[in-house]
Structure formats: C-alpha cells, structure tokens
Amino acid sequence: MKNERFGAVVVGGGLAGMLTALELRPLSVALVSYRALGELTSSAWAQGGIAAAVGDDDSPSLHAADTVRAGAGLVERHVAARLAADAPEAIERIASLGVQFDRDAASEYSLGREAAHSRRRILRAGGDATGAELVRAMAEGVRHAPTIVPFEGARALDIVTSDGRVCAVVVRNAEGALERLTTDAVILATGGIGGLYSHTTNPRASVGAGIAIAARAGARLEDLEFVQFHPTALDVPSDPLPLVTEALRGEGAKLVDAAGRRIMEGIDPALELASRDVVARRAFAVRVAGERVFLDARALGESLPKRFPTVFAACMAHGIDPRLEPIPVVAAAHYHMGGVAIDLEGRTSVPGLYACGEVAATGVHGANRLASNSLLESVVYPERIARDVKTHARAERGIAGTDDKAIATRPYVAGRDDEWRAVRREMYANVGVERDEAGLGHALAAFRALAETTPSDEVRDAATTAALIAQSALRRRETRGSHVRLDYPGSALHSEHSFATLADLVPSA
C-alpha cells in the first residue's frame, strides 16, 4: 500500500470539507472526495440559503432563541448561542473567499425569511442556488491552494488508530488502488444519510459512510434517530427528488390538496411556516390518506422564474409551469440532525478525529433543525476545527509504523441494485416520517443481516448506519420533533440526547 504523510486529512468534497481544507492552510492537507470537488453533494444542492443575524432588526440572541424553539427541547442552548454569535463573522469570511451573495439596491445583503424564523435573516446567492455558489467559491479556492492535495474519485474506507488516537486513513483511489494517508488529524465531512431513503432530496451517494467509518474507529454517535423530512420535494418520477425550497412558502406559497383546500389550516397557527416536522408530518398524512399535496405558488406570477430559477427549471423539466398550476410535492428525507458526536471545537470522542457538516451532531439542531442553520454550521465549524488542529499539530514525522490489522484488504465489490433497493424501501417504510416498534424491529434485523452478509464495503457501511439509526429510533420511546412514534405519541417530560457506539449493534445474549 502506498503511504503518504499529511498535516491533516479531510474526508468529504462538499462545502464543509473544502472550507475546512482552506482553513487548515498552511498545513499540508489531503482532501478525499468521492466525486469531483463539490459534485453531487447536498451542500451544492442547497437552495434556501444560510442563516445569520445581519439585519438591523435582528440579533444573535433572537437567532439562537428561534433555533432553540425549533429543536423540540433538545437544542444545547450554549451551542446555539455560540453558533448564532459566530454567524455574522463567518458570512464575512466566506464572502472574502469569493462567495457572491445576493444584494439589494443599496448593496446590502438581500434577506429572506423561512419557517420558524422570527426575522428575515436568510442570505441567498443566485436566488435559490446558494449552495451551488458556496461550493463554487470553495472549489475554486481549493484548486488554487498549493498545500491542498485533492484525492478526487476516492473513497475513505477506514480510520487507523494507534494507542487510541488517529494515525492514518485508508482510501481507495480513483484507480482502485489502496493508499494509506498518515496523519495526526482526520476531519470527517462526508455529508448525510438521505440516500438511504427511497424518497430523498439528497444525492444517492449520501448513505452515511462517515458514520460507519467513525463508529468502527470507536467514536461516540449522537441522536441518530432524528431525520428531518422536507415537506416539499417535487413529486415527480426522479431519484433523487428535486427540492422545492422552503423560501417559496416564506414568500407566500400555500400548501393545498387537490381541491385547493389549505392542508395546514387547523394544524398550526403558523400554517405553512410551522416547523418542518409539523409540516412534513401533515403532508405525509394527507398522502397516506390517498390525496396528493400541492404547493400553490401562482401568486408569485412572473417573478417566480427570476427569484427561484432552480425550482422553476426543475418544474418545467417535468412539464409543470408553477406560474399556472400548483406544484405537486411529497415529504422526502432531507437532513440528518444526528451523527458523530462532537464538542464546540469539532472534536469527537477519538483523539485526532474531528467531524463537521451534516455527518456531525453538534447539539444545535436538537430534534428538528431550524431551516438554513445547516449551511451556517458548515461554515462556522471549519474555522474552529482548523484552529484546534493547528494548536495541537505535531512536528512533521515519517510514516508511522502501526499495524493496520488487515483493514481494507478486500477487493472492491459494487453493491447490487437489489441490495440498495431493499435498504431504501425499508428505511422509508419503517424508519421514515412515522415509526413504531414492529416496523423498527423489522428494519433493524434486516440491516444487521445485510451488513454481515454483503460482500460490498459500500453496502456494509450503509446497512451499518441504517441499523444504528433504526436502533436509536427503537430506543427513543416518545414522539419528539422529527422522530414520530405512533405507539408513543406523547413527549417525555425530561428528554435527553441519545448516544450509541458500534458495540450497541451486537445483539444481547
């Protein structure tokens, strides 16, 4: 196996990964990206925007309070307060890296509003193409950074530890050969788990590999049961489903049934701007009852193509003109609040291992993420992580001579279509918007069996992550935020975060 030494290794070619690599300069950094930089990442597809209290009528304390309210009792208040406080400076930092935010006639940031926000604090770029602009700027910066070595088309297979701390990452490069990247600091920025579901707005490759890799290294995991479903994915024959941004509802679009009746009336006083768990569950219930759900944005008229070009193009590509007809929508897996547990500096329970972006569980999202805090998290934590890595960086050394314990020695085997279909159907049916003990138990058994029998590393990691999510959902016997248990409809008076490790998947004797 080829060996190379780096000051740090970042796994993930989306927004969080690329920005972390940039923040780590001047350290030598290996950036491992499953595709070309920024390609097929959830951050590149993010439409709505990034939240920050930069308006005259806003403040970080108001932003933090909205975050806490949306999180259904599980937001860590000090984490939310610090994230909101760091947000304005983070915006200026990424703007200095070339991000072109939308501005008004006075050259001030053009601010929008989304569900559960009490102020207009959503910064956008290109109307509804914020993520694409962020990723574009970061990729350009990475490609011009001489200390960053991109490993595009490569997949991280395992983290190697020695004496309990990180010492290397084993990757399979674009040519299929194994390489060992030796380092004292590994940062996971591998994205989410939406691709585990048959209805998702995420890239198909977002199947939680980072969670499985971290779990095998011994990392503690947190709140895996909390999966946010977006209530307005475009209901068309597509996989993944195009997202219909929440910002449309912020500008007055209404959720209706086929007869034009508003489905949120009598459900929540905020109607379409209720928190995502409430809106998604209502949209799901209407669908289960045999009705289709639509987003009526016709009142936006001819302004719609200019203000929301991504949504407009997606609709038109499927023969839907949103200026003239309501948009068919369906609830789809969108964001994972849980993940690898980290502290305020992005450190995991394994020394030398960090995480940021959707793969991480920061404590800021609680049981139901506040819209547009995800991109914010992905631009705040990279700076913190880079500062910590540099503070504790060891002097450059030779290649460590640790025993890899036969890690990643199996030849590459692609996952079979029937394996992927089985995982995705099981997740949406039994670990989806609504759950119960029987369904979760069935899913857990199926995922355990698949993880043990599949010859594919990719399917094994996906099944392992799916099993961990199902088990966490089985253990949380309450309904809270995005976690809905039909057999436990009430919320516990004093609910706490859930934690897990890979050892928890071993059935008790």
SELUM-31935 format. One line per field, with one value per residue (C-alpha): residue in one letter; chain; x, y, z. Coordinates in nm, 3 decimals, decimal comma. Layout:
REM residues N
kepa = (A|...) .
lumlo = (A|...) .
xx = (X|...) .
yy = (Y|...) .
zz = (Z|...) .
This chain:
REM residues 509
kepa = (M|K|N|E|R|F|G|A|V|V|V|G|G|G|L|A|G|M|L|T|A|L|E|L|R|P|L|S|V|A|L|V|S|Y|R|A|L|G|E|L|T|S|S|A|W|A|Q|G|G|I|A|A|A|V|G|D|D|D|S|P|S|L|H|A|A|D|T|V|R|A|G|A|G|L|V|E|R|H|V|A|A|R|L|A|A|D|A|P|E|A|I|E|R|I|A|S|L|G|V|Q|F|D|R|D|A|A|S|E|Y|S|L|G|R|E|A|A|H|S|R|R|R|I|L|R|A|G|G|D|A|T|G|A|E|L|V|R|A|M|A|E|G|V|R|H|A|P|T|I|V|P|F|E|G|A|R|A|L|D|I|V|T|S|D|G|R|V|C|A|V|V|V|R|N|A|E|G|A|L|E|R|L|T|T|D|A|V|I|L|A|T|G|G|I|G|G|L|Y|S|H|T|T|N|P|R|A|S|V|G|A|G|I|A|I|A|A|R|A|G|A|R|L|E|D|L|E|F|V|Q|F|H|P|T|A|L|D|V|P|S|D|P|L|P|L|V|T|E|A|L|R|G|E|G|A|K|L|V|D|A|A|G|R|R|I|M|E|G|I|D|P|A|L|E|L|A|S|R|D|V|V|A|R|R|A|F|A|V|R|V|A|G|E|R|V|F|L|D|A|R|A|L|G|E|S|L|P|K|R|F|P|T|V|F|A|A|C|M|A|H|G|I|D|P|R|L|E|P|I|P|V|V|A|A|A|H|Y|H|M|G|G|V|A|I|D|L|E|G|R|T|S|V|P|G|L|Y|A|C|G|E|V|A|A|T|G|V|H|G|A|N|R|L|A|S|N|S|L|L|E|S|V|V|Y|P|E|R|I|A|R|D|V|K|T|H|A|R|A|E|R|G|I|A|G|T|D|D|K|A|I|A|T|R|P|Y|V|A|G|R|D|D|E|W|R|A|V|R|R|E|M|Y|A|N|V|G|V|E|R|D|E|A|G|L|G|H|A|L|A|A|F|R|A|L|A|E|T|T|P|S|D|E|V|R|D|A|A|T|T|A|A|L|I|A|Q|S|A|L|R|R|R|E|T|R|G|S|H|V|R|L|D|Y|P|G|S|A|L|H|S|E|H|S|F|A|T|L|A|D|L|V|P|S|A) .
lumlo = (A|A|A|A|A|A|A|A|A|A|A|A|A|A|A|A|A|A|A|A|A|A|A|A|A|A|A|A|A|A|A|A|A|A|A|A|A|A|A|A|A|A|A|A|A|A|A|A|A|A|A|A|A|A|A|A|A|A|A|A|A|A|A|A|A|A|A|A|A|A|A|A|A|A|A|A|A|A|A|A|A|A|A|A|A|A|A|A|A|A|A|A|A|A|A|A|A|A|A|A|A|A|A|A|A|A|A|A|A|A|A|A|A|A|A|A|A|A|A|A|A|A|A|A|A|A|A|A|A|A|A|A|A|A|A|A|A|A|A|A|A|A|A|A|A|A|A|A|A|A|A|A|A|A|A|A|A|A|A|A|A|A|A|A|A|A|A|A|A|A|A|A|A|A|A|A|A|A|A|A|A|A|A|A|A|A|A|A|A|A|A|A|A|A|A|A|A|A|A|A|A|A|A|A|A|A|A|A|A|A|A|A|A|A|A|A|A|A|A|A|A|A|A|A|A|A|A|A|A|A|A|A|A|A|A|A|A|A|A|A|A|A|A|A|A|A|A|A|A|A|A|A|A|A|A|A|A|A|A|A|A|A|A|A|A|A|A|A|A|A|A|A|A|A|A|A|A|A|A|A|A|A|A|A|A|A|A|A|A|A|A|A|A|A|A|A|A|A|A|A|A|A|A|A|A|A|A|A|A|A|A|A|A|A|A|A|A|A|A|A|A|A|A|A|A|A|A|A|A|A|A|A|A|A|A|A|A|A|A|A|A|A|A|A|A|A|A|A|A|A|A|A|A|A|A|A|A|A|A|A|A|A|A|A|A|A|A|A|A|A|A|A|A|A|A|A|A|A|A|A|A|A|A|A|A|A|A|A|A|A|A|A|A|A|A|A|A|A|A|A|A|A|A|A|A|A|A|A|A|A|A|A|A|A|A|A|A|A|A|A|A|A|A|A|A|A|A|A|A|A|A|A|A|A|A|A|A|A|A|A|A|A|A|A|A|A|A|A|A|A|A|A|A|A|A|A|A|A|A|A|A|A|A|A|A|A|A|A|A|A|A|A|A|A|A|A|A|A|A|A|A|A|A|A|A|A|A|A|A|A|A|A|A|A|A|A|A|A|A|A|A|A|A|A|A|A|A|A|A) .
xx = (0,000|0,133|0,199|0,192|0,213|-0,008|-0,064|-0,434|-0,673|-1,020|-1,276|-1,555|-1,561|-1,865|-1,885|-1,772|-1,484|-1,346|-1,374|-1,201|-0,916|-0,885|-0,891|-0,614|-0,363|-0,062|-0,067|-0,037|-0,389|-0,521|-0,880|-1,055|-1,361|-1,589|-1,656|-1,501|-1,486|-1,836|-2,004|-2,320|-2,305|-2,601|-2,440|-2,417|-2,790|-2,894|-3,143|-3,289|-2,984|-2,773|-2,900|-2,720|-2,838|-2,709|-3,030|-3,089|-3,387|-3,209|-2,956|-2,768|-2,980|-3,300|-3,143|-3,042|-3,389|-3,552|-3,308|-3,395|-3,770|-3,747|-3,540|-3,824|-3,646|-3,312|-3,107|-2,798|-2,852|-2,486|-2,406|-2,687|-2,581|-2,223|-2,324|-2,553|-2,287|-2,022|-2,254|-2,202|-1,823|-1,845|-2,051|-1,785|-1,513|-1,668|-1,759|-1,387|-1,325|-1,534|-1,893|-2,128|-2,437|-2,749|-2,771|-3,039|-3,028|-2,830|-2,571|-2,686|-2,747|-3,089|-3,253|-3,537|-3,740|-3,806|-4,019|-3,976|-3,750|-3,883|-3,682|-3,569|-3,217|-3,167|-2,884|-2,907|-2,697|-2,836|-3,191|-3,231|-2,882|-2,700|-2,531|-2,405|-2,241|-2,080|-1,943|-1,820|-1,621|-1,472|-1,374|-1,201|-1,011|-0,905|-0,780|-0,559|-0,422|-0,077|-0,084|-0,410|-0,388|-0,731|-0,793|-1,094|-1,287|-1,150|-1,334|-1,219|-1,252|-1,127|-0,956|-0,646|-0,574|-0,270|-0,277|-0,633|-0,571|-0,589|-0,278|-0,398|-0,682|-0,700|-0,854|-0,930|-0,818|-0,976|-0,772|-0,896|-0,565|-0,537|-0,344|-0,258|-0,266|-0,076|-0,174|-0,247|-0,575|-0,869|-1,173|-1,490|-1,715|-1,890|-2,243|-2,572|-2,782|-3,071|-2,964|-3,068|-3,432|-3,637|-3,774|-3,495|-3,372|-3,010|-2,756|-2,785|-2,427|-2,523|-2,561|-2,390|-2,049|-1,883|-2,094|-1,997|-1,627|-1,632|-1,819|-1,558|-1,289|-1,473|-1,638|-1,949|-2,263|-2,550|-2,922|-2,916|-3,295|-3,362|-3,402|-3,568|-3,809|-3,863|-4,236|-4,193|-3,987|-4,109|-4,341|-4,219|-4,052|-3,699|-3,436|-3,339|-3,634|-3,578|-3,621|-3,886|-3,727|-3,898|-3,829|-4,130|-4,352|-4,172|-4,283|-4,648|-4,686|-4,960|-4,986|-5,313|-5,483|-5,622|-5,937|-5,735|-5,800|-5,510|-5,385|-5,222|-5,540|-5,632|-5,292|-5,067|-5,121|-4,812|-4,970|-4,708|-4,439|-4,474|-4,163|-4,060|-4,157|-4,514|-4,549|-4,381|-4,599|-4,914|-4,805|-4,727|-5,066|-5,253|-5,057|-5,125|-5,497|-5,480|-5,463|-5,184|-5,030|-4,951|-4,765|-4,955|-4,707|-4,912|-4,941|-4,571|-4,653|-4,383|-4,139|-4,103|-3,853|-3,620|-3,647|-3,646|-3,474|-3,372|-3,725|-3,870|-3,629|-3,696|-4,071|-4,055|-3,827|-4,113|-4,385|-4,510|-4,541|-4,560|-4,687|-5,001|-5,055|-4,981|-4,662|-4,706|-4,494|-4,414|-4,227|-3,872|-3,565|-3,367|-3,133|-2,986|-2,972|-2,782|-2,436|-2,089|-2,093|-1,861|-1,782|-1,771|-1,435|-1,546|-1,360|-1,506|-1,450|-1,149|-0,835|-0,733|-1,072|-1,297|-1,628|-1,827|-2,121|-2,411|-2,212|-2,163|-2,404|-2,328|-2,630|-2,753|-3,032|-3,199|-3,486|-3,583|-3,337|-3,419|-3,407|-3,076|-2,876|-2,710|-2,509|-2,423|-2,289|-2,079|-1,905|-1,861|-1,709|-1,426|-1,253|-1,284|-1,152|-0,860|-0,762|-0,767|-0,572|-0,304|-0,279|-0,217|-0,028|0,276|0,602|0,619|0,730|0,793|0,533|0,402|0,470|0,140|-0,033|-0,334|-0,486|-0,586|-0,802|-0,949|-0,784|-1,091|-1,118|-1,374|-1,724|-2,004|-2,333|-2,611|-2,922|-3,145|-2,943|-2,974|-3,347|-3,406|-3,230|-3,406|-3,755|-3,710|-3,588|-3,874|-4,138|-4,023|-3,767|-3,941|-4,182|-4,384|-4,247|-4,350|-4,182|-4,278|-4,152|-3,830|-3,759|-3,810|-3,578|-3,308|-3,299|-3,285|-3,000|-2,796|-2,825|-2,728|-2,426|-2,297|-2,351|-2,290|-1,953|-1,969|-1,793|-2,032|-2,345|-2,198|-2,138|-2,485|-2,652|-2,448|-2,555|-2,916|-2,910|-2,770|-3,044|-3,317|-3,185|-3,169|-3,526|-3,637|-3,486|-3,645|-3,994|-4,155|-4,257|-4,029|-3,959|-3,879|-3,899|-4,262|-4,354|-4,714|-4,700|-4,563|-4,747|-4,657|-4,331|-4,139|-4,126|-3,748|-3,598|-3,224|-2,989|-2,929|-2,582|-2,456|-2,144|-2,090|-2,088|-2,455|-2,543|-2,431|-2,749|-2,761|-2,731) .
yy = (0,000|0,345|0,567|0,947|1,183|1,492|1,750|1,669|1,458|1,589|1,335|1,496|1,722|1,934|2,276|2,175|1,963|2,214|2,507|2,304|2,229|2,600|2,697|2,444|2,628|2,634|2,271|2,006|1,866|1,562|1,626|1,297|1,344|1,064|1,260|1,569|1,854|1,975|1,735|1,554|1,696|1,807|2,144|2,214|2,144|2,365|2,622|2,823|2,997|3,046|3,197|3,482|3,774|4,057|4,261|4,586|4,437|4,111|3,983|3,661|3,618|3,619|3,374|3,144|3,166|3,064|2,773|2,653|2,677|2,476|2,198|2,048|2,060|1,905|2,202|2,269|2,637|2,730|2,565|2,753|3,081|3,045|2,939|3,242|3,473|3,343|3,363|3,727|3,694|3,362|3,529|3,795|3,533|3,328|3,646|3,729|3,388|3,487|3,396|3,634|3,685|3,849|4,219|4,487|4,823|4,971|4,688|4,544|4,172|4,075|3,886|3,632|3,455|3,084|2,871|2,919|3,224|3,538|3,770|3,793|3,655|3,417|3,518|3,380|3,361|3,328|3,337|2,971|2,849|2,944|2,609|2,599|2,940|2,847|2,525|2,702|2,954|2,689|2,460|2,747|2,827|2,465|2,429|2,736|2,626|2,467|2,295|2,107|1,778|1,667|1,293|1,309|0,994|0,834|0,672|0,659|0,303|0,308|0,519|0,363|0,426|0,363|0,381|0,509|0,804|0,864|0,787|0,727|0,684|0,403|0,513|0,352|0,596|0,666|0,385|0,133|0,106|0,134|0,421|0,494|0,862|0,902|1,196|1,305|1,474|1,341|1,557|1,380|1,597|1,318|1,458|1,299|0,986|1,086|0,839|0,559|0,651|0,579|0,936|1,188|1,529|1,425|1,275|0,897|0,865|1,027|0,699|0,765|0,615|0,866|0,748|0,385|0,474|0,678|0,403|0,143|0,376|0,379|0,721|0,801|0,878|1,105|1,148|0,920|0,879|1,239|1,253|1,561|1,518|1,811|1,855|1,991|1,769|1,777|1,475|1,352|1,033|1,129|0,986|1,187|1,423|1,791|2,018|2,289|2,536|2,644|3,002|2,978|2,935|3,225|3,436|3,329|2,995|2,775|2,401|2,264|1,938|1,854|2,053|2,363|2,339|2,456|2,149|2,338|2,512|2,391|2,219|2,506|2,883|2,946|2,746|2,683|2,846|2,598|2,398|2,135|1,835|1,963|2,045|1,722|1,504|1,676|1,639|1,273|1,214|1,366|1,142|0,831|0,917|0,887|1,257|1,437|1,753|2,066|2,391|2,677|2,949|3,105|3,433|3,494|3,512|3,621|3,695|3,324|3,233|3,515|3,474|3,093|2,983|2,639|2,544|2,689|2,493|2,168|2,211|2,298|1,998|1,778|1,960|2,174|2,552|2,683|3,019|2,850|2,540|2,417|2,218|1,851|1,781|1,492|1,457|1,330|1,261|1,583|1,631|1,427|1,607|1,318|1,193|1,170|1,344|1,647|1,926|2,301|2,267|1,977|1,709|1,358|1,105|0,966|1,182|1,330|1,266|1,563|1,599|1,885|1,942|1,701|1,398|1,568|1,602|1,940|1,971|2,281|2,116|1,924|1,711|1,935|2,158|2,523|2,596|2,730|2,656|2,364|2,573|2,804|2,512|2,409|2,748|2,807|2,477|2,454|2,758|2,618|2,277|2,425|2,639|2,335|2,117|2,382|2,436|2,067|1,988|1,771|1,820|1,654|1,293|0,995|0,735|0,575|0,204|0,092|-0,235|-0,176|-0,506|-0,613|-0,302|-0,263|-0,568|-0,693|-0,620|-0,366|-0,513|-0,287|-0,300|-0,481|-0,289|-0,523|-0,456|-0,080|-0,104|-0,318|-0,070|0,233|0,081|-0,044|0,293|0,494|0,242|0,169|0,435|0,723|1,002|0,779|0,480|0,204|-0,080|-0,354|-0,169|-0,056|-0,405|-0,548|-0,286|-0,341|-0,716|-0,670|-0,418|-0,626|-0,929|-0,733|-0,571|-0,916|-1,086|-0,833|-0,854|-0,480|-0,235|0,041|-0,161|-0,281|0,078|0,187|-0,107|-0,044|0,320|0,227|-0,028|0,228|0,474|0,212|0,101|0,458|0,516|0,195|0,306|0,654|0,573|0,911|1,145|1,445|1,674|1,472|1,142|1,028|0,706|0,606|0,373|0,651|0,964|1,176|1,351|1,267|1,545|1,530|1,401|1,369|1,315|0,957|0,812|0,498|0,315|0,029|-0,211|-0,135|-0,320|-0,653|-0,838|-0,906|-1,270) .
zz = (0,000|-0,092|0,212|0,224|0,521|0,565|0,834|0,814|0,608|0,527|0,406|0,204|-0,101|-0,014|0,148|0,499|0,372|0,125|0,366|0,638|0,397|0,318|0,685|0,760|0,543|0,555|0,677|0,408|0,359|0,173|0,062|-0,011|-0,231|-0,352|-0,672|-0,829|-0,577|-0,493|-0,734|-0,618|-0,266|-0,059|0,005|-0,368|-0,399|-0,105|-0,228|0,058|0,198|0,506|0,831|1,008|1,218|0,997|0,963|1,154|1,340|1,424|1,676|1,752|2,065|1,857|1,612|1,897|2,052|1,723|1,697|2,046|1,981|1,659|1,818|2,024|2,359|2,262|2,143|2,352|2,434|2,471|2,136|1,961|2,123|2,006|1,654|1,620|1,763|1,521|1,218|1,104|1,108|0,923|0,649|0,603|0,599|0,319|0,129|0,137|-0,022|-0,323|-0,237|-0,419|-0,203|-0,341|-0,250|-0,273|-0,449|-0,158|-0,185|0,148|0,185|0,048|0,332|0,312|0,576|0,625|0,853|1,229|1,187|1,358|1,132|0,773|0,815|0,522|0,292|-0,059|-0,371|-0,719|-0,582|-0,486|-0,574|-0,255|-0,203|-0,560|-0,520|-0,188|-0,333|-0,648|-0,446|-0,216|-0,505|-0,681|-0,364|-0,312|-0,667|-0,623|-0,284|-0,326|0,015|-0,054|-0,247|-0,376|-0,400|-0,633|-0,712|-0,394|-0,105|0,257|0,383|0,741|1,002|1,154|1,522|1,739|2,119|2,093|1,865|1,491|1,289|0,932|0,684|0,428|0,098|-0,234|-0,502|-0,840|-0,997|-0,740|-0,556|-0,178|-0,023|0,338|0,429|0,755|0,975|1,330|1,237|1,035|0,971|0,854|0,637|0,448|0,448|0,541|0,507|0,276|0,008|0,245|0,172|-0,141|-0,130|-0,076|-0,188|-0,125|-0,364|-0,391|-0,259|0,075|0,261|0,592|0,519|0,752|1,044|0,984|0,947|1,269|1,452|1,356|1,491|1,823|1,802|2,001|1,798|1,899|1,820|1,515|1,524|1,423|1,046|0,903|0,614|0,383|0,317|-0,034|-0,260|-0,619|-0,662|-0,999|-1,135|-1,033|-0,797|-0,604|-0,597|-0,681|-0,380|-0,377|-0,139|0,181|0,077|-0,155|0,149|0,310|0,016|0,042|-0,138|0,014|0,072|-0,064|-0,157|-0,500|-0,423|-0,331|0,045|0,264|0,444|0,733|0,848|1,195|1,233|1,341|1,374|1,161|0,875|0,603|0,817|1,102|1,190|0,938|1,147|1,175|0,805|0,689|0,907|0,781|0,418|0,482|0,647|0,353|0,118|0,329|0,314|-0,064|-0,153|-0,332|-0,187|-0,387|-0,329|-0,485|-0,579|-0,856|-0,666|-0,731|-1,102|-1,343|-1,061|-0,988|-1,266|-1,162|-0,786|-0,782|-1,103|-0,974|-0,869|-1,189|-1,408|-1,221|-1,256|-1,624|-1,690|-1,570|-1,761|-1,470|-1,508|-1,149|-1,272|-1,400|-1,183|-0,830|-0,781|-0,671|-0,363|-0,128|0,202|0,146|0,361|0,366|0,664|0,948|1,282|1,439|1,357|1,507|1,844|1,860|2,103|2,034|1,858|1,637|1,835|1,855|2,134|1,943|1,983|1,650|1,486|1,406|1,224|1,073|0,845|0,829|0,944|1,281|1,573|1,727|1,958|1,775|1,573|1,853|1,731|1,441|1,254|1,202|0,829|0,690|1,004|0,824|0,579|0,866|1,069|0,769|0,752|1,127|1,242|0,984|1,134|1,487|1,381|1,188|1,487|1,716|1,474|1,430|1,806|1,864|1,544|1,595|1,417|1,076|1,117|0,899|0,814|1,133|1,152|1,301|1,227|1,001|1,121|0,769|0,723|0,376|0,223|0,038|-0,335|-0,447|-0,490|-0,610|-0,426|-0,612|-0,715|-0,518|-0,200|-0,238|-0,317|-0,009|0,221|0,076|0,080|0,436|0,559|0,408|0,514|0,870|0,971|0,796|0,883|1,118|1,312|1,551|1,737|1,494|1,189|1,354|1,480|1,132|0,983|1,245|1,184|0,808|0,825|1,068|0,842|0,531|0,700|0,794|0,458|0,180|0,001|-0,074|0,159|0,049|0,122|0,451|0,564|0,452|0,627|0,942|0,953|0,878|1,161|1,405|1,310|1,346|1,682|1,813|1,693|1,863|2,192|2,192|2,319|2,265|1,985|1,961|1,667|1,356|1,548|1,543|1,725|1,655|1,956|2,180|2,065|2,369|2,452|2,769|3,026|3,060|2,737|2,680|2,389|2,283|2,239|2,068|1,956|1,716|2,011|2,068|1,745|1,888|1,997|2,369|2,470) .
